[in-house]
Amino acid sequence: MRVLLVLCLAAAAFAVPTGEQSQQNDLLTGFREFRHYEYRYESDALTGTQTPYNSSQSGVRIRADVVLSVQPGRQVRMELTDVRLYESNSGRPNEPEWQRSPNSGDFARSLQQHPVWFRYQSGRV
């Protein structure tokens, strides 16, 4: 009985998805297990007011390098590096003047300190 239990535990520890199941996961997620995907992320948000006599606009921009490491079971580890925070306070609409934020270093350290784990399934996080 002990031998059977040890064999079952060993089999469970070394179990991996079959080729067919793994291919099905690839089709559902677009990602392949045990692969790394590298991206350059950039996003900005602008807000402002415009009147006949005065207009102003403020904004924030984030840039980062992203590495996604896909693990079994559609688990994904996301690491951010080279994170930069920019801000803009411009009087001209639709012409932001981006400057590195004084808070960029603290912001980068906070985001780069710990990787984020998530599950990706059928296009949903």
trRosetta pair geometry for C-beta under 8 A, 3 or more apart (Angstrom, degrees):
i j d omega theta_ij theta_ji phi_ij phi_ji
1 4 5.8 -54 -152 34 33 112
1 5 6.5 33 151 -18 65 106
2 5 5.6 -56 -149 37 33 112
2 6 6.3 33 154 -18 67 106
3 6 5.8 -55 -147 38 31 111
3 7 6.3 32 153 -19 64 107
4 7 5.7 -55 -147 37 30 112
4 8 6.4 31 154 -20 64 106
5 8 5.8 -54 -148 35 30 112
5 9 6.4 28 155 -16 64 107
6 9 5.8 -55 -147 39 31 110
6 10 6.2 31 154 -19 65 108
7 10 5.7 -54 -144 38 30 111
7 11 6.2 31 155 -20 64 106
8 11 5.8 -54 -146 36 29 111
8 12 6.4 28 154 -18 63 107
9 12 5.7 -55 -147 37 31 111
9 13 6.3 32 154 -22 65 107
10 13 5.7 -54 -147 34 31 112
10 14 6.5 2 163 4 65 110
11 14 6.6 -74 -147 50 26 91
11 15 6.3 51 153 -58 64 96
12 15 5.6 -31 -146 -9 32 121
16 72 7.0 -124 -141 -99 72 144
17 21 4.3 -124 -174 92 105 117
17 22 4.5 137 104 -61 122 85
17 25 7.0 4 163 -8 171 138
17 33 7.4 135 34 -4 129 163
17 72 6.4 173 -14 -141 109 109
18 21 4.7 89 53 11 80 102
18 22 6.8 -147 91 -6 38 90
19 22 5.7 -57 -144 38 29 112
19 23 6.3 29 157 -19 65 106
20 23 5.9 -55 -149 35 28 109
20 24 6.5 30 152 -20 63 105
21 24 5.6 -53 -150 34 33 114
21 25 6.5 37 150 -20 64 103
22 25 5.6 -51 -152 33 34 114
22 26 6.6 39 149 -23 64 101
22 32 7.9 49 169 -151 99 77
22 33 6.1 -87 -145 18 104 127
23 26 5.4 -48 -151 30 37 116
23 27 6.7 36 152 -18 65 102
24 27 5.8 -54 -153 35 34 111
24 28 6.5 30 151 -17 65 108
25 28 5.7 -59 -147 38 33 110
25 29 6.1 -4 168 9 70 114
25 33 6.8 35 101 -36 140 107
25 74 6.4 -144 -157 -66 114 91
26 29 6.7 -75 -137 51 21 87
26 30 7.4 61 180 -110 56 7
26 31 7.0 -126 -129 83 60 32
26 32 5.2 14 -110 -93 111 72
26 33 7.8 -95 -70 -6 87 76
28 74 7.9 -53 96 -93 118 129
28 121 6.7 -10 143 -158 123 60
28 122 5.4 -51 -174 -78 99 62
29 70 7.8 139 121 -137 144 135
29 74 5.8 -180 -73 -124 147 102
29 120 5.2 92 -142 116 116 106
29 121 6.7 -52 -84 -108 100 33
29 122 7.5 -57 -79 -45 61 26
29 123 7.8 -173 -125 -51 46 43
31 35 6.8 -162 -176 63 80 115
31 37 6.8 -92 -123 -24 103 139
31 68 7.2 -89 -122 127 140 130
31 70 4.5 173 152 -89 124 151
31 74 7.9 114 66 -133 118 67
31 76 7.0 30 107 -92 174 119
31 120 6.6 61 18 86 136 143
32 35 4.5 61 77 -5 93 136
32 70 6.4 136 84 75 37 149
33 70 5.4 -123 -116 123 36 105
33 71 6.8 16 -147 168 86 15
33 72 5.5 42 -143 -85 136 56
34 70 6.8 -57 1 84 21 84
34 71 7.6 66 -70 -115 52 39
34 72 7.9 19 -44 -51 85 74
35 69 7.9 -172 94 -145 36 50
35 70 5.5 10 53 38 75 114
36 67 5.9 -12 -170 -171 107 99
36 68 6.9 155 -157 80 52 51
36 69 5.2 -17 -103 -99 81 73
36 70 7.7 -161 -81 10 33 76
37 67 7.3 152 76 -157 46 49
37 68 4.4 -10 57 57 99 103
37 70 7.4 50 -5 -25 105 105
38 65 7.0 -10 -167 -176 95 96
38 66 7.1 154 -155 84 47 56
38 67 5.4 -15 -100 -102 74 74
38 68 7.9 -159 -70 22 30 70
39 65 7.4 159 84 -160 48 51
39 66 4.5 -14 63 62 96 105
39 67 7.9 -179 23 -77 70 32
39 68 7.4 33 1 -8 110 103
40 63 7.5 -9 179 -165 88 90
40 64 7.8 170 -159 88 50 39
40 65 6.0 -31 -105 -104 62 65
40 66 7.6 176 -92 18 13 83
41 62 7.2 -18 121 116 103 96
41 63 6.9 159 89 -153 64 41
41 64 4.8 -8 58 61 109 84
41 65 7.4 174 16 -98 83 13
41 66 5.0 63 -24 -21 117 122
41 80 7.8 -55 33 -123 136 101
42 61 7.1 0 -169 -177 85 98
42 62 7.1 179 -142 90 42 56
42 63 4.9 2 -103 -106 85 80
42 64 8.0 172 -72 23 51 56
43 61 7.1 177 92 -150 41 58
43 62 5.4 -2 57 54 86 95
44 59 5.8 34 176 169 106 122
44 60 6.6 -178 -148 92 69 44
44 61 3.9 -21 -96 -100 103 82
44 62 7.4 174 -81 17 54 60
44 86 7.8 -37 -105 72 110 108
44 96 7.5 -160 169 51 149 167
45 59 6.1 -179 90 -149 47 82
45 60 5.7 2 52 53 91 85
46 57 5.9 3 -174 -177 107 110
46 58 7.3 164 -151 87 61 37
46 59 3.9 -28 -100 -90 70 122
46 88 7.4 -25 -109 69 96 125
46 96 6.2 -125 -101 -62 126 131
47 57 7.2 166 88 -152 33 66
47 58 5.9 -18 65 63 82 82
47 59 6.9 153 17 -84 61 67
48 55 6.7 45 159 178 122 84
48 56 5.6 -160 -150 99 96 51
48 57 3.4 -37 -80 -101 141 67
48 58 6.5 153 -81 14 78 59
48 93 6.1 -178 100 -109 155 86
49 54 7.7 18 104 109 105 90
49 55 6.5 -158 99 -141 59 55
49 56 5.8 18 49 49 86 83
50 55 4.2 12 -118 -117 70 109
50 93 5.8 6 -86 -66 124 142
51 54 5.2 18 55 53 108 71
51 55 6.6 -171 31 -71 57 66
55 91 6.5 107 86 -180 72 64
55 92 7.4 58 95 -123 116 23
55 93 5.3 -55 155 -39 140 104
56 89 7.6 -9 -174 -172 102 73
56 90 7.6 161 -159 91 57 43
56 91 5.7 -40 -106 -117 66 57
57 88 7.1 -12 114 119 93 107
57 89 7.7 170 89 -150 53 34
57 90 5.1 -16 66 67 100 86
57 91 7.4 152 21 -118 80 9
57 92 7.2 -56 23 79 123 36
57 93 5.5 132 -46 -107 133 53
57 94 7.6 -178 -75 -24 169 34
57 96 6.6 -109 117 -86 124 81
58 87 7.5 -14 -170 -175 84 93
58 88 6.6 163 -155 90 40 66
58 89 5.2 2 -108 -105 83 70
58 90 7.9 167 -84 24 37 62
59 87 6.9 164 88 -157 54 52
59 88 4.4 3 53 51 97 107
59 90 8.0 -10 13 15 105 101
59 96 5.2 -43 38 -117 141 143
59 98 7.9 -62 89 -93 114 82
60 85 7.0 -24 -166 -167 97 90
60 86 7.1 147 -162 82 48 56
60 87 5.5 -18 -104 -104 66 73
60 88 7.8 -152 -65 20 28 77
60 101 7.7 16 -134 -62 88 139
61 85 7.5 146 80 -161 55 43
61 86 4.1 -12 60 61 104 108
61 87 7.5 -162 20 -72 76 28
61 88 7.4 53 -12 -14 106 106
61 96 7.9 139 -39 127 122 150
61 98 5.7 -19 21 -126 143 128
62 83 7.2 -22 -167 -162 92 87
62 84 7.3 153 -157 81 46 54
62 85 6.0 -13 -104 -105 71 66
62 86 7.7 -160 -69 24 29 76
63 82 7.6 -49 122 126 91 90
63 83 7.3 158 88 -152 54 40
63 84 4.6 -5 59 56 99 102
63 86 7.4 39 -2 -7 102 110
64 80 4.7 -19 178 -159 139 105
64 81 7.0 131 -171 62 84 34
64 82 6.3 148 -145 84 51 68
64 83 4.3 1 -101 -102 106 71
64 84 7.1 -177 -70 20 61 63
64 111 7.1 -85 -105 124 149 145
65 80 7.1 134 73 -160 53 53
65 81 4.7 -30 68 69 107 87
65 82 4.7 50 5 45 107 113
66 78 6.3 -21 -163 -162 101 95
66 79 7.3 148 -155 77 50 49
66 80 5.9 -21 -99 -101 69 67
67 78 7.4 153 78 -152 49 46
67 79 4.7 -11 57 58 99 100
67 81 7.3 28 -6 3 106 110
68 76 5.4 -15 -165 -171 101 113
68 77 7.2 147 -157 74 48 49
68 78 5.6 -15 -100 -98 72 74
69 76 7.0 148 72 -160 46 58
69 77 4.4 -14 57 57 101 103
69 79 7.5 34 -6 -2 107 106
70 74 7.8 -37 -159 -138 96 34
70 75 7.6 134 -163 81 50 52
70 76 5.5 -23 -104 -104 63 81
71 75 4.1 -31 68 79 110 102
71 76 7.0 -169 19 -82 81 29
71 77 6.6 64 -21 -16 114 98
72 75 6.9 16 74 27 42 103
73 119 7.5 -55 133 -125 86 106
74 119 5.3 63 111 -163 100 80
74 120 5.3 -138 179 63 98 63
74 121 5.2 57 160 -73 164 83
75 117 6.4 -10 -172 -168 98 103
75 118 7.7 161 -153 88 55 29
75 119 5.8 -38 -96 -96 55 73
76 117 7.1 154 80 -154 48 54
76 118 5.6 -22 61 67 96 75
76 119 7.2 147 13 -108 84 21
76 120 5.2 34 -13 -8 132 116
77 115 5.1 21 -177 154 95 139
77 116 7.5 149 -159 78 49 43
77 117 5.6 -23 -102 -98 67 75
78 115 6.1 159 75 -169 45 85
78 116 4.5 -19 61 63 105 94
78 117 7.6 -177 18 -81 77 26
78 118 6.9 9 -6 15 117 104
79 112 7.8 50 -176 -143 77 65
79 115 4.6 -43 -83 -107 77 104
80 83 5.3 44 148 -64 117 114
80 111 5.0 -37 77 142 146 106
80 112 5.5 -111 88 -90 87 66
81 112 6.2 80 -103 -123 47 115
82 108 8.0 -53 176 -144 15 125
83 104 8.0 -178 118 -174 78 79
83 107 6.7 -132 130 118 121 87
83 108 3.9 167 77 -123 103 81
83 111 5.0 120 -92 72 170 131
83 112 5.8 -148 3 -47 124 103
84 100 6.8 -69 -170 -125 105 94
84 104 5.8 2 -154 -158 58 123
84 108 6.8 12 -76 -78 36 120
85 100 7.5 87 81 -161 57 61
85 101 4.3 -45 112 33 99 130
85 103 6.2 -43 86 90 146 83
85 104 4.2 -164 47 -108 89 73
85 107 4.5 36 -25 71 143 158
85 108 7.1 -138 -11 -46 97 81
86 98 4.4 20 162 -171 138 104
86 99 6.3 150 -158 72 86 28
86 100 5.8 -58 -104 -99 75 36
86 101 6.0 -173 -122 -24 16 87
86 104 7.5 31 -64 -89 44 122
87 98 7.4 138 67 -145 20 62
87 99 6.3 -34 65 65 69 80
87 101 4.6 83 -10 -86 106 98
88 96 3.8 29 166 -166 170 103
88 97 5.5 143 -138 60 101 49
88 98 5.2 -54 -67 -88 108 51
88 99 6.9 132 -89 14 57 77
90 95 6.1 -141 154 91 153 74
90 96 5.3 -165 2 -125 139 44
90 97 5.0 130 -84 11 116 91
92 95 4.1 -19 109 55 119 119
100 104 5.4 -45 -180 -26 90 154
101 104 4.6 137 66 -49 83 86
101 107 7.1 39 83 2 132 142
103 106 5.4 -58 -167 48 72 109
103 107 5.4 76 134 -29 88 107
104 107 5.6 -60 -144 40 27 114
104 108 6.1 28 159 -21 66 108
105 108 5.8 -55 -146 35 27 110
105 109 6.4 26 157 -17 63 106
106 109 5.8 -54 -148 36 31 111
106 110 6.4 32 155 -21 64 106
107 110 5.9 -58 -153 33 28 112
107 111 6.6 13 157 -7 64 110
108 111 6.1 -66 -148 43 30 102
108 112 5.7 12 163 -8 69 119
109 112 6.1 -65 -132 46 24 101
109 113 6.1 45 163 -51 62 102
110 113 6.1 -42 -151 2 22 118
118 125 5.1 3 159 -166 139 100
119 125 7.3 135 75 -162 49 50
120 123 7.9 14 -177 -101 86 8
120 124 7.3 164 -153 81 51 39
120 125 5.8 -22 -99 -101 71 64
121 124 5.8 -28 71 61 68 88
